[in-house]
Amino acid sequence: MEAQDSVNDREWRNPANWLRGRYSSASDSRLWVPKRAGIGQALNFAHPGAKVFLAGMCIIPAALLLVLIVAQLSK
């Protein structure tokens, strides 16, 4: 059986897993992968944790905005 690090590397190098700069590979166990170009990390959109991360990135600011609006209306 192939080691997971080898699978991750093979999947990352496969151009079919990169679409318009977005990385998506269910076989890659990493949530964050190195970007193909430049410095930084890219989110693996096929990883189950990506959905949780993206939901949090939407829900938390919306909840904070709602709290601020309610606070302003209650003055």
C-alpha positions in Angstrom: 0.0 0.0 0.0 1.2 3.5 -0.9 2.1 5.8 2.0 -0.3 8.7 2.5 2.5 11.3 2.0 3.1 9.8 -1.5 -0.6 9.9 -2.3 -0.8 13.5 -1.1 2.2 14.5 -3.2 0.9 12.7 -6.3 -2.5 14.2 -6.0 -1.1 17.7 -5.4 1.0 17.4 -8.6 -1.9 16.2 -10.7 -3.1 19.2 -12.8 -6.7 17.7 -12.9 -7.0 18.5 -9.2 -6.4 22.2 -9.8 -9.3 24.1 -11.4 -9.1 27.9 -11.7 -6.6 28.0 -8.8 -8.7 25.9 -6.5 -7.5 22.5 -5.3 -9.8 19.6 -4.8 -8.7 16.1 -4.1 -10.6 13.6 -1.9 -7.6 11.3 -1.9 -5.4 14.0 -0.3 -5.7 13.9 3.5 -4.5 17.5 4.0 -7.0 20.3 4.6 -4.4 22.9 3.6 -1.9 22.3 0.8 0.9 24.5 -0.5 -0.1 26.8 -3.3 1.2 25.8 -6.8 2.6 29.3 -7.3 3.7 31.9 -4.8 3.8 31.7 -1.0 1.0 30.4 1.2 -1.5 27.6 1.5 -4.6 26.6 -0.5 -7.7 25.0 0.9 -8.4 21.4 -0.3 -12.1 21.9 -1.2 -12.7 18.1 -1.2 -11.6 17.6 2.4 -14.6 17.4 4.9 -13.0 20.0 7.1 -13.2 22.5 4.2 -17.0 22.7 4.5 -16.7 23.3 8.3 -14.1 26.0 7.7 -16.1 27.8 5.0 -19.3 27.6 7.0 -17.5 29.2 10.0 -16.1 31.9 7.7 -19.6 32.8 6.7 -21.5 32.2 10.0 -19.2 33.9 12.4 -19.1 37.3 10.7 -22.9 37.1 10.0 -23.5 36.4 13.7 -21.2 39.3 14.8 -23.1 41.6 12.4 -26.4 40.4 13.8 -25.2 41.1 17.4 -24.1 44.7 16.4 -27.4 45.4 14.6 -29.5 44.1 17.6 -27.3 46.2 20.0 -27.9 49.3 17.9 -31.6 48.7 17.7 -31.9 48.2 21.4 -30.4 51.7 22.2 
